[in-house]
Amino acid sequence: MTSKIFVVVTSGDKEVSLGVSLRYSLNAAKNGWMDEVKVILFGPAERLVAGDEEVLAKVKELVQAGIEVLACKSCLDDWADGQRIAEALESVGVRIIRVGAIISQRLKDGWASLTF
């Protein structure tokens, strides 16, 4: 049984991202429910986080708690406002990187995944 999880946040819906996926990720790490927790922001979630101060603050809290948070560079490269979004995410410690290979490797390594 794995004790490592990565949470892929794709939803641009604030209630899903803030109320469910980010909250679970933080609680799983803080309460020791999982040995390792990572978060990947993907697609619409990247735009939501960058554009909403409350959600951005929650992501900053995750980073400050020691949770690695990544965002998809490929998505950002495709958007006219991608640079602005990247800057907002990086300002709270999110690492911008192409995430496809990372997702695949974590699955191969036996990590559990949740997608919201």
C-alpha positions as CSV (number, residue, x, y, z in Angstrom):
1,M,0.0,0.0,0.0
2,T,1.4,3.4,-1.0
3,S,1.7,6.2,1.4
4,K,2.5,8.8,-1.2
5,I,-0.1,10.8,-3.1
6,F,-0.1,13.4,-5.8
7,V,-3.2,15.5,-6.2
8,V,-3.9,16.8,-9.7
9,V,-6.1,19.9,-9.6
10,T,-7.7,20.6,-12.9
11,S,-11.0,22.3,-11.9
12,G,-11.5,26.0,-12.5
13,D,-14.3,25.8,-9.9
14,K,-13.3,27.6,-6.7
15,E,-15.4,25.4,-4.5
16,V,-13.8,22.2,-5.9
17,S,-10.2,23.6,-5.8
18,L,-10.3,25.5,-2.6
19,G,-12.9,23.5,-0.6
20,V,-11.9,20.0,-1.6
21,S,-8.6,19.4,-3.4
22,L,-6.4,22.0,-1.7
23,R,-7.9,21.4,1.7
24,Y,-7.5,17.7,1.5
25,S,-3.8,18.1,0.3
26,L,-3.0,20.4,3.3
27,N,-4.7,18.2,5.8
28,A,-3.2,15.0,4.5
29,A,0.3,16.5,4.9
30,K,-0.3,18.2,8.2
31,N,-2.1,15.3,9.9
32,G,0.3,12.6,8.6
33,W,-2.5,10.8,6.7
34,M,0.1,10.3,3.9
35,D,3.9,10.2,4.1
36,E,4.3,12.4,1.1
37,V,1.8,14.8,-0.6
38,K,2.5,16.7,-3.9
39,V,0.1,18.9,-5.8
40,I,-0.1,19.6,-9.6
41,L,-2.1,22.5,-10.9
42,F,-3.2,21.8,-14.4
43,G,-5.2,23.8,-17.0
44,P,-8.1,25.8,-15.7
45,A,-6.9,25.4,-12.1
46,E,-3.8,27.4,-12.9
47,R,-5.9,30.3,-14.1
48,L,-8.2,30.1,-11.1
49,V,-5.3,30.1,-8.6
50,A,-3.6,33.1,-10.3
51,G,-6.8,35.1,-10.5
52,D,-8.2,34.5,-7.0
53,E,-6.4,35.9,-4.0
54,E,-8.1,33.5,-1.6
55,V,-7.1,30.4,-3.6
56,L,-3.6,31.8,-4.2
57,A,-3.2,32.3,-0.4
58,K,-4.2,28.6,0.1
59,V,-1.6,27.5,-2.4
60,K,1.0,29.6,-0.6
61,E,0.0,27.9,2.6
62,L,0.6,24.5,1.0
63,V,4.0,25.6,-0.1
64,Q,4.8,26.9,3.3
65,A,3.8,23.6,4.8
66,G,6.4,21.9,2.7
67,I,4.1,20.5,0.0
68,E,5.7,20.7,-3.5
69,V,3.2,22.4,-5.9
70,L,3.8,22.3,-9.6
71,A,2.0,23.9,-12.5
72,C,1.9,22.8,-16.1
73,K,4.3,24.9,-18.3
74,S,2.7,23.5,-21.5
75,C,-0.7,24.9,-20.6
76,L,0.8,28.3,-19.7
77,D,2.7,28.4,-23.0
78,D,-0.5,27.9,-24.9
79,W,-2.3,30.9,-23.3
80,A,-2.0,34.6,-24.2
81,D,-2.0,35.4,-20.5
82,G,0.3,32.5,-19.5
83,Q,3.2,34.6,-18.5
84,R,1.0,36.7,-16.1
85,I,-0.4,33.5,-14.6
86,A,3.1,31.9,-14.3
87,E,4.4,35.0,-12.5
88,A,1.5,34.9,-10.0
89,L,2.0,31.2,-9.3
90,E,5.8,31.6,-8.9
91,S,5.2,34.5,-6.5
92,V,3.9,32.0,-3.9
93,G,6.4,29.2,-4.6
94,V,4.8,27.2,-7.3
95,R,7.3,25.6,-9.7
96,I,6.4,25.9,-13.4
97,I,7.5,22.7,-15.3
98,R,6.2,20.4,-18.0
99,V,4.3,17.9,-15.8
100,G,3.4,15.0,-18.2
101,A,6.6,13.0,-17.5
102,I,6.4,13.7,-13.8
103,I,2.8,12.4,-13.6
104,S,3.8,9.3,-15.5
105,Q,6.9,8.6,-13.4
106,R,5.0,9.0,-10.1
107,L,2.4,6.5,-11.4
108,K,5.1,4.1,-12.4
109,D,6.7,4.5,-8.9
110,G,3.4,3.5,-7.2
111,W,2.2,6.9,-6.1
112,A,-1.6,7.1,-5.6
113,S,-3.3,9.9,-7.4
114,L,-6.4,12.0,-6.9
115,T,-7.8,14.3,-9.6
116,F,-10.2,17.1,-8.9
